Amino acid sequence: MNYTIKETVEALKSGKVTSVQLVQQSIDTFENDKKSDKPLNAFLEIYSDVLELAKSCDEKIAEAKNNGSLDMLFAEKPLLGIPFANKDNISVKGKKLTCSSKILEGYVAPYNATVVNRLVEAGAIPLGRCNQDEFAMGSSTEYSVYGPTRNPINRDYVSGGSSGGSTACVSGNQALFGLGTETGGSVRLPASYCGVYGLKTTYGVLSRWGVVAYGSSLDQVGIIGHTPQDIAVPLSVMSGADMYDDTSVDLPNVDLLKNLTEYNDFSSLKIAVPKQFLETKGLDKDVEKVFNQTKEWFVKKGAKIDVVDLPILDASIASYYVIALSEAASNLSRFDGIRYGNRIDNSKGYDQLYIDTRSNGFGPEVKRRIIIGNYVLSEQFSGDTYKKGMSVRARIQREVAELFKSYDLILCPTCPTPAFKLGQKVDDPLSMYLSDLFTTFVNLARIPSISVPAGFTSCNGKEAGIIESDKNCFEGSGDTPMPIGIQFVGPMFSEAKILQIAQSWENEHKGCGCPVRG
């Protein structure tokens, strides 16, 4: 499964590989991994009909070969026969949808999410549902009723969250690409921790229809891949206005995504580095070193980099949590034991039914966020805290938009630290929340950002940065170097441009020596 999507399509066309073989390899990898003493726990299940769907794809390819219409077939269905991983909060018709929560145990999705539908129409195969933090609330995929997902680079470490399952599937070569969701960094953060690419799109570019809501004004589907090209092709298929989602919009320059090329105009590229992120007290030294190396690469390519002052960014994480938790409290009120999922009914009236069902069904982190959200929305605070959070958000949008009148790109680390060990922060919610320190402003400003694998932490006396084919560094679970991601952030609807820049990075760095890339 070390092919890129482009290479896989060519292999399918030539007959070098079949869709059945691709799917079977994923199944075998999944089944073998379950026997490990430290299973990845990325896939929760592989869907029962995937081999049947793959066989149908192979039959279409064979028929097109016989009648000379193979290129036409792949023009209409550019992802034909390609399996993908799907987060457990994105609906796939007839399949379980639990958001990794006990309260939705046994729930089956009655329809496809729009993003899934568009991928299926393009020939892609939903391979299975992936683990996540419960209701997408977390930064490590440890808040799951199914247990934590481990990091493929070192299984003693977290994969990041909340889309840790989808990301670990891609990083661990169990799927060619994956779908996750973002509210405050839940695609980019695990991408950084697992050494792959993760894109958060402009708000509205990908429909939210069929995606279980956390914070509706912030939520967005994201894509994880081994290369920017592996993100660009699914994005070109999934993007666009959707009659079921009034917030959805068309993406300009979508044709540039179908055959993504590298960026060649670095001499005219102006990059802003927010001073606020450089002065963060919790910034890890290895992250800082890799970030400086990334800046040097841009300068060598001819780009101009300025340190800019955006004081409003200091308020981004506070604003984000006020808004996100308030919206979460509202959105999750529907899970009451009446309409969805599990019900605990002791025949003591509806009030007790609600209390028992929600107390038993939600995990501690979800309860914490609901309580905080309801507190913020309570009568004595709703006129102050929530409105203030919205006011700060509006100002962040304005000031970031103003900055992009003078700059093409914002460059910053994806996370203040590399991946941490399992259990290290699970009982320290404030420390966990600060993992989103560099990502939330993107969601508040509703702009696109991609996390690129930029290097690794130090190892065996070697400085942080690109690992030059030294597999010995990755043996065992001791001083294993962990991936470090850097964000390329662009203005609204600049997905094609930031993916092209990321592709230039990929062409020169090839995953920065990540061992799972093969």
ROKEVEX-782697 format. One line per 8 residues: number of its first residue (from 1); for each residue x, y, z of C-alpha. Coordinates in nm, 4 decimals. Example, Ala and Ser with C-alpha at 12.3 -4.5 7.8 and 13.67 -1.06 7.14 Angstrom:
<nodes>
1) 1.2300:-0.4500:0.7800 | 1.3670:-0.1060:0.7140
</nodes>
This chain:
<nodes>
1) 0.0000:0.0000:0.0000 | 0.2979:0.2296:-0.0551 | 0.1593:0.3524:-0.3872 | 0.0312:0.7061:-0.4279 | -0.3179:0.7423:-0.5754 | -0.1696:0.8429:-0.9124 | 0.0598:0.5384:-0.9146 | -0.2264:0.3124:-0.8072
9) -0.4516:0.4342:-1.0887 | -0.1752:0.3611:-1.3412 | -0.1224:0.0169:-1.1847 | -0.4962:-0.0541:-1.2076 | -0.5020:0.0529:-1.5716 | -0.2038:-0.1634:-1.6633 | -0.3265:-0.4638:-1.4709 | -0.0250:-0.4636:-1.2420
17) -0.2640:-0.4608:-0.9499 | -0.6387:-0.5122:-0.9033 | -0.8805:-0.3375:-0.6736 | -0.9484:-0.6715:-0.5026 | -0.5765:-0.7029:-0.4267 | -0.5663:-0.3511:-0.2823 | -0.8641:-0.4181:-0.0579 | -0.7377:-0.7622:0.0427
25) -0.4016:-0.6137:0.1405 | -0.5825:-0.3644:0.3663 | -0.7892:-0.6457:0.5206 | -0.4801:-0.8620:0.5778 | -0.2866:-0.5715:0.7315 | -0.5825:-0.4944:0.9586 | -0.6310:-0.8584:1.0663 | -0.2600:-0.9154:1.1290
33) -0.2329:-0.5924:1.3244 | -0.5159:-0.6966:1.5577 | -0.2942:-0.9871:1.6720 | -0.0151:-0.7490:1.7748 | 0.0568:-0.6925:2.1437 | 0.0164:-0.3214:2.0671 | -0.2511:-0.3056:1.7949 | -0.2880:0.0199:1.6064
41) -0.6648:0.0236:1.6741 | -0.7162:0.2623:1.3827 | -0.9914:0.0777:1.1953 | -1.2892:-0.0135:1.4113 | -1.4173:-0.2401:1.1375 | -1.3639:-0.3202:0.7703 | -1.7006:-0.3152:0.5936 | -1.8291:-0.6595:0.4924
49) -1.9016:-0.5706:0.1292 | -1.5645:-0.4168:0.0319 | -1.4362:-0.7174:-0.1645 | -1.7630:-0.7314:-0.3552 | -1.7340:-0.3609:-0.4421 | -1.3694:-0.4066:-0.5434 | -1.4624:-0.6990:-0.7689 | -1.7233:-0.4805:-0.9398
57) -1.4582:-0.2119:-1.0005 | -1.2221:-0.4687:-1.1551 | -1.4992:-0.5872:-1.3846 | -1.5608:-0.2312:-1.5048 | -1.1887:-0.1842:-1.5708 | -1.1682:-0.5127:-1.7642 | -1.4726:-0.4224:-1.9741 | -1.3298:-0.0764:-2.0522
65) -0.9993:-0.2348:-2.1579 | -1.1789:-0.4635:-2.3981 | -1.3741:-0.1852:-2.5684 | -1.0902:0.0710:-2.5650 | -1.2573:0.3168:-2.3255 | -1.0220:0.2850:-2.0274 | -0.9084:0.6484:-2.0264 | -1.2674:0.7642:-2.0622
73) -1.3707:0.5456:-1.7678 | -1.1056:0.6935:-1.5370 | -1.1867:1.0440:-1.6587 | -1.5426:0.9873:-1.5365 | -1.4381:0.7923:-1.2268 | -1.0893:0.9136:-1.1281 | -1.0851:0.7112:-0.8051 | -1.2219:0.3854:-0.9461
81) -1.1156:0.0937:-0.7273 | -0.9337:0.3102:-0.4709 | -1.0182:0.2228:-0.1057 | -1.0330:0.4956:0.1588 | -1.0652:0.5155:0.5374 | -1.3626:0.6940:0.6904 | -1.3948:0.8593:1.0315 | -1.6674:0.7214:1.2561
89) -1.8710:1.0450:1.2469 | -1.9199:1.0523:0.8673 | -2.2258:0.8627:0.7450 | -2.1995:0.5610:0.5163 | -2.5409:0.4213:0.4278 | -2.6247:0.0944:0.6009 | -2.3098:0.1027:0.8152 | -2.2583:0.1643:1.1853
97) -2.2052:0.5245:1.2905 | -2.1159:0.5649:1.6582 | -1.8813:0.8663:1.6870 | -1.6804:0.6278:1.9104 | -1.9437:0.6772:2.1801 | -2.1441:0.4329:2.3862 | -2.4561:0.6443:2.3403 | -2.4685:0.5625:1.9661
105) -2.3884:0.1934:2.0009 | -2.5765:0.0027:1.7324 | -2.6843:0.3100:1.5329 | -2.6791:0.2594:1.1540 | -2.6549:0.5507:0.9098 | -2.9647:0.5789:0.6868 | -2.7833:0.7629:0.4042 | -2.4408:0.8566:0.2715
113) -2.2771:1.1835:0.3693 | -2.2388:1.4043:0.0619 | -1.8584:1.3700:0.0681 | -1.8886:0.9902:0.0783 | -2.1502:0.9926:-0.1965 | -1.9258:1.1955:-0.4254 | -1.6298:0.9661:-0.3623 | -1.8434:0.6596:-0.4345
121) -1.9699:0.8204:-0.7556 | -1.6032:0.8725:-0.8518 | -1.5428:0.5001:-0.8011 | -1.3794:0.5043:-0.4561 | -1.4535:0.2276:-0.2066 | -1.5392:0.3015:0.1611 | -1.3067:0.0560:0.3310 | -1.4201:0.0879:0.6898
129) -1.4881:0.3196:0.9801 | -1.2061:0.4567:1.1917 | -1.1540:0.5325:1.5571 | -1.1736:0.8878:1.6894 | -1.2094:1.0867:2.0095 | -1.5704:1.0557:2.1231 | -1.7844:1.2979:1.9207 | -1.4560:1.4417:1.7848
137) -1.3764:1.5974:2.1229 | -1.0079:1.5507:2.1900 | -0.6541:1.5838:2.0583 | -0.5185:1.2325:2.1044 | -0.7864:0.9699:2.0140 | -0.7714:0.8475:2.3731 | -1.1296:0.9604:2.4496 | -1.2904:0.6713:2.2612
145) -1.5182:0.3994:2.3916 | -1.3109:0.1586:2.1783 | -0.9802:0.2486:2.3424 | -0.6978:0.4658:2.2061 | -0.5436:0.4579:1.8603 | -0.1662:0.4166:1.8650 | 0.0885:0.6055:1.6565 | 0.2299:0.3923:1.3695
153) 0.5765:0.5464:1.4153 | 0.5950:0.4424:1.7821 | 0.3026:0.2590:1.9332 | 0.3695:0.3899:2.2818 | 0.2629:0.7341:2.1583 | -0.0715:0.8914:2.0668 | -0.1781:0.9327:1.7062 | -0.3305:1.2748:1.7715
161) -0.6960:1.3606:1.7467 | -0.9680:1.3709:1.6976 | -0.9152:1.2109:1.3536 | -0.6429:0.9833:1.4870 | -0.7919:0.6640:1.3465 | -0.8145:0.7808:0.9845 | -0.4671:0.9342:1.0077 | -0.3067:0.6247:1.1609
169) -0.4688:0.4117:0.8862 | -0.2982:0.6220:0.6195 | 0.0323:0.6526:0.8047 | 0.0299:0.2790:0.8796 | -0.0400:0.1928:0.5137 | -0.3828:0.0440:0.5805 | -0.5538:0.2874:0.3377 | -0.4471:0.5111:0.0477
177) -0.6224:0.8183:0.1873 | -0.8583:0.9011:0.4692 | -1.1419:1.1332:0.5633 | -1.1402:1.3126:0.8957 | -1.3175:1.6137:1.0411 | -1.1858:1.9400:1.1811 | -1.3299:2.1720:1.4430 | -1.0079:2.3173:1.5808
185) -0.7229:2.1169:1.4253 | -0.8423:1.7561:1.4339 | -0.7010:1.6651:1.0914 | -0.3801:1.8696:1.0905 | -0.2743:1.7739:1.4432 | -0.2786:1.3930:1.3906 | -0.1200:1.4449:1.0477 | 0.1659:1.6213:1.2240
193) 0.1974:1.3468:1.4870 | 0.1879:1.0623:1.2322 | 0.4119:1.2070:0.9605 | 0.1566:1.2529:0.6792 | -0.0214:1.5407:0.5033 | -0.3514:1.6704:0.6402 | -0.5679:1.9395:0.4771 | -0.8323:2.1553:0.6402
201) -1.0305:2.3304:0.3659 | -1.1975:2.6695:0.3527 | -1.5252:2.6561:0.5456 | -1.7979:2.5473:0.3030 | -1.5759:2.3852:0.0389 | -1.6713:2.0374:0.1618 | -2.0341:1.9695:0.2525 | -2.1168:1.8827:0.6131
209) -2.4341:1.6944:0.5177 | -2.4196:1.3544:0.6866 | -2.1415:1.4535:0.9267 | -2.2354:1.4429:1.2959 | -2.2065:1.7983:1.4266 | -1.9730:1.9096:1.7046 | -1.9400:2.2871:1.6503 | -2.1431:2.3671:1.3403
217) -1.9868:2.7056:1.2615 | -1.6388:2.5502:1.2796 | -1.6743:2.1894:1.1607 | -1.5285:2.0897:0.8276 | -1.4339:1.7621:0.6595 | -1.0604:1.7194:0.6024 | -0.8416:1.4842:0.3982 | -0.5319:1.2854:0.4967
225) -0.2802:1.1498:0.2456 | 0.0815:1.0480:0.1924 | 0.1311:1.3268:-0.0621 | -0.0450:1.6519:-0.1557 | -0.1516:1.4849:-0.4816 | -0.3240:1.2154:-0.2758 | -0.5282:1.4933:-0.1142 | -0.5892:1.6998:-0.4280
233) -0.7679:1.4285:-0.6275 | -1.0292:1.3417:-0.3597 | -1.0741:1.7144:-0.2911 | -1.1511:1.7810:-0.6580 | -1.4176:1.5105:-0.6458 | -1.5797:1.6047:-0.3129 | -1.5796:1.9855:-0.3295 | -1.8658:2.2047:-0.4456
241) -2.2040:2.3380:-0.3438 | -2.4554:2.0930:-0.1987 | -2.8289:2.1532:-0.1877 | -2.8411:1.9832:0.1532 | -2.5868:2.2202:0.3116 | -2.6599:2.5926:0.2844 | -2.3051:2.6777:0.3974 | -2.1451:2.4869:0.1076
249) -1.9802:2.6696:-0.1828 | -1.8028:2.5968:-0.5097 | -1.4229:2.5830:-0.5069 | -1.2493:2.8014:-0.7697 | -0.9609:2.6514:-0.9720 | -1.0788:2.2984:-0.9008 | -0.9256:2.1834:-1.2320 | -0.5781:2.2544:-1.0891
257) -0.6381:1.9794:-0.8345 | -0.7083:1.7007:-1.0807 | -0.3466:1.6861:-1.1974 | -0.1659:1.8763:-0.9246 | 0.1688:2.0263:-1.0231 | 0.4370:2.1787:-0.8036 | 0.4619:2.5520:-0.7340 | 0.7291:2.7388:-0.9306
265) 0.6868:3.1070:-0.8439 | 0.8693:3.1246:-0.5091 | 1.0462:3.4507:-0.5960 | 0.7144:3.6353:-0.5724 | 0.5941:3.4468:-0.2629 | 0.5512:3.6605:0.0493 | 0.5234:3.4705:0.3762 | 0.4112:3.5949:0.7176
273) 0.5263:3.4326:1.0425 | 0.3134:3.5466:1.3409 | 0.5316:3.6710:1.6252 | 0.2808:3.5363:1.8767 | 0.3605:3.1764:1.7786 | 0.7355:3.2282:1.8013 | 0.7028:3.3585:2.1574 | 0.4951:3.0667:2.2866
281) 0.6457:2.9416:2.6130 | 0.5485:2.5808:2.5480 | 0.7144:2.5576:2.2034 | 0.9271:2.2416:2.1928 | 1.2925:2.2983:2.0940 | 1.2835:2.0279:1.8250 | 0.9649:2.1776:1.6766 | 1.1336:2.5181:1.6729
289) 1.4412:2.3722:1.4999 | 1.2358:2.2003:1.2289 | 1.0338:2.5192:1.1811 | 1.3528:2.7190:1.1295 | 1.4716:2.4621:0.8738 | 1.1408:2.4991:0.6892 | 1.1799:2.8774:0.6814 | 1.5328:2.8355:0.5438
297) 1.3999:2.6151:0.2629 | 1.1542:2.8857:0.1575 | 1.4244:3.1534:0.1664 | 1.6560:2.9379:-0.0464 | 1.3717:2.8989:-0.2973 | 1.3511:3.2795:-0.3218 | 1.0529:3.3534:-0.0973 | 1.0443:3.6551:0.1331
305) 0.9582:3.5941:0.5005 | 0.8507:3.8612:0.7501 | 0.7696:3.8276:1.1183 | 0.4349:4.0006:1.1735 | 0.2499:4.1101:1.4845 | -0.1073:3.9824:1.5223 | -0.1938:4.0299:1.8912 | -0.5469:3.8995:1.8386
313) -0.4031:3.5490:1.7873 | -0.3334:3.5327:2.1613 | -0.7100:3.5180:2.2115 | -0.7788:3.2530:1.9484 | -0.7771:2.9431:2.1668 | -0.9989:3.1062:2.4326 | -1.2430:3.2281:2.1675 | -1.2404:2.8872:2.0017
321) -1.3275:2.6914:2.3146 | -1.6030:2.9332:2.4164 | -1.7688:2.8975:2.0746 | -1.6984:2.5264:2.0137 | -1.8143:2.4081:2.3546 | -2.1275:2.6222:2.3424 | -2.2209:2.4785:2.0040 | -2.1322:2.1272:2.1226
329) -2.3669:2.1566:2.4205 | -2.6454:2.2582:2.1844 | -2.5723:1.9975:1.9160 | -2.5413:1.7076:2.1578 | -2.8748:1.7801:2.3250 | -3.0368:1.5645:2.0557 | -2.8782:1.2516:2.2037 | -3.1398:1.1949:2.4687
337) -3.2391:0.8288:2.4480 | -3.5515:0.9109:2.2487 | -3.4349:0.9708:1.8938 | -3.0922:0.8060:1.8585 | -2.8839:0.5231:1.9944 | -2.9004:0.3682:2.3365 | -3.1739:0.4255:2.5914 | -3.1809:0.3544:2.9639
345) -3.5434:0.3551:3.0709 | -3.6257:0.2741:3.4311 | -3.9868:0.3863:3.3838 | -3.9348:0.6823:3.6162 | -4.0362:0.9506:3.3660 | -3.8677:1.1319:3.0828 | -3.6431:1.3475:3.3003 | -3.4843:1.0431:3.4608
353) -3.4605:0.8725:3.1208 | -3.2593:1.1681:2.9863 | -3.0346:1.1754:3.2927 | -2.9660:0.8016:3.2967 | -2.9138:0.7723:2.9207 | -2.6759:1.0667:2.8905 | -2.4895:0.9888:3.2150 | -2.4268:0.6339:3.1024
361) -2.3780:0.7061:2.7314 | -2.1315:0.9967:2.7297 | -1.7682:0.9693:2.8346 | -1.6011:1.2096:3.0818 | -1.4516:1.4456:2.8210 | -1.7818:1.4882:2.6382 | -1.9588:1.5519:2.9689 | -1.6944:1.8079:3.0612
369) -1.7455:1.9979:2.7361 | -2.1258:1.9858:2.7578 | -2.1159:2.1212:3.1144 | -1.8763:2.4024:3.0200 | -2.0803:2.4843:2.7086 | -2.4054:2.5029:2.9002 | -2.2387:2.7139:3.1684 | -2.1194:2.9612:2.9036
377) -2.4711:2.9712:2.7564 | -2.6412:3.0083:3.0934 | -2.8446:3.3223:3.1543 | -2.5832:3.5041:3.3627 | -2.3066:3.4482:3.1027 | -2.4729:3.4336:2.7594 | -2.4826:3.8096:2.7225 | -2.1123:3.8393:2.7920
385) -1.8853:3.5390:2.7394 | -2.0419:3.3853:2.4273 | -2.0957:3.7186:2.2525 | -1.7409:3.8210:2.3421 | -1.6104:3.4981:2.1916 | -1.8018:3.5680:1.8699 | -1.6727:3.9246:1.8648 | -1.3128:3.8043:1.8968
393) -1.3744:3.5532:1.6205 | -1.5028:3.8249:1.3865 | -1.1944:4.0328:1.4611 | -0.9649:3.7361:1.3908 | -1.1372:3.6913:1.0542 | -1.0948:4.0592:0.9680 | -0.7328:4.0875:1.0760 | -0.6239:3.7638:0.9083
401) -0.8025:3.8659:0.5870 | -0.6254:4.2032:0.6039 | -0.2900:4.0293:0.6468 | -0.3495:3.8267:0.3313 | -0.3768:4.1482:0.1305 | -0.0001:4.1784:0.1765 | 0.1055:3.8135:0.2118 | 0.0414:3.4899:0.0229
409) 0.1045:3.2453:0.3055 | 0.1166:3.2167:0.6833 | 0.3821:2.9763:0.8077 | 0.3771:2.8261:1.1577 | 0.4166:2.4939:1.3413 | 0.1138:2.2671:1.3450 | 0.1487:2.1912:1.7157 | 0.3727:2.3262:1.9940
417) 0.5002:1.9725:2.0650 | 0.5499:1.6382:1.8899 | 0.3278:1.3423:1.9790 | 0.3272:1.2554:2.3476 | 0.3041:0.9187:2.5191 | -0.0267:0.7430:2.5697 | -0.1790:0.8441:2.9026 | 0.0526:1.1397:2.9503
425) -0.2149:1.4089:2.9155 | -0.5423:1.2191:2.9303 | -0.6142:1.3453:3.2833 | -0.4867:1.6967:3.2137 | -0.7537:1.8584:2.9934 | -0.5942:2.2048:2.9919 | -0.2652:2.0661:2.8616 | -0.4580:1.8657:2.6011
433) -0.6526:2.1734:2.4900 | -0.3269:2.3643:2.4374 | -0.2302:2.1127:2.1680 | -0.4609:2.3209:1.9447 | -0.2729:2.6456:2.0147 | -0.1531:2.6943:1.6548 | -0.4490:2.5437:1.4699 | -0.7660:2.7071:1.6040
441) -0.7128:3.0480:1.4402 | -0.7467:2.8757:1.1014 | -1.0911:2.7398:1.1901 | -1.2021:3.0718:1.3378 | -1.0882:3.2576:1.0243 | -1.2476:2.9872:0.8021 | -0.9353:2.9618:0.5838 | -0.7499:2.6556:0.4453
449) -0.4346:2.5058:0.5917 | -0.2239:2.1982:0.5258 | 0.0088:2.0285:0.7719 | 0.3169:1.8945:0.5946 | 0.5606:1.6375:0.7395 | 0.8655:1.8604:0.7885 | 1.1013:1.6544:1.0019 | 1.1518:1.4513:1.3176
457) 1.2602:1.5007:1.6746 | 1.6242:1.4390:1.7687 | 1.7453:1.0794:1.7931 | 2.0614:0.9097:1.9176 | 2.2600:1.2300:1.9134 | 2.1237:1.3399:1.5748 | 1.9656:1.6819:1.5613 | 1.5976:1.7294:1.4845
465) 1.5134:1.7477:1.1155 | 1.5021:1.5138:0.8184 | 1.6046:1.1548:0.8968 | 1.8410:1.0419:0.6232 | 1.7396:0.6788:0.5684 | 1.8532:0.5751:0.9166 | 1.6085:0.2950:0.9956 | 1.7985:0.2147:1.3184
473) 1.6491:0.5288:1.4728 | 1.3035:0.3768:1.4459 | 1.3738:0.0391:1.6033 | 1.2160:-0.0342:1.9395 | 1.0197:0.2094:2.1512 | 1.3000:0.4022:2.3214 | 1.4488:0.7126:2.1645 | 1.2363:0.6895:1.8493
481) 1.2231:1.0169:1.6547 | 0.8663:1.1423:1.6240 | 0.7267:1.3396:1.3274 | 0.6907:1.7179:1.3322 | 0.4433:1.8985:1.1073 | 0.4507:2.2559:0.9805 | 0.1447:2.4441:0.8514 | 0.1113:2.6236:0.5191
489) -0.1906:2.8524:0.5684 | -0.3545:3.0427:0.2824 | -0.6426:3.2858:0.2319 | -0.9942:3.1653:0.1575 | -1.0214:2.9321:-0.1448 | -0.6436:2.9020:-0.1920 | -0.6485:2.5216:-0.1619 | -0.4909:2.4695:-0.5042
497) -0.2057:2.7077:-0.4274 | -0.1141:2.5698:-0.0850 | -0.1339:2.2141:-0.2210 | 0.1005:2.3124:-0.5061 | 0.3467:2.4607:-0.2561 | 0.3156:2.1462:-0.0440 | 0.3793:1.9350:-0.3539 | 0.7029:2.1284:-0.4164
505) 0.8013:2.0461:-0.0590 | 0.7112:1.6791:-0.1090 | 0.9075:1.6526:-0.4350 | 1.2240:1.7551:-0.2512 | 1.1701:1.5892:0.0882 | 0.9713:1.2681:0.0228 | 0.8156:1.2502:0.3674 | 1.1388:1.3600:0.5377
513) 1.2585:1.0007:0.5822 | 0.9422:0.8657:0.7437 | 0.9848:0.4843:0.7749 | 0.6229:0.4025:0.6897 | 0.6602:0.5590:0.3470 | 0.8615:0.2618:0.2177
</nodes>
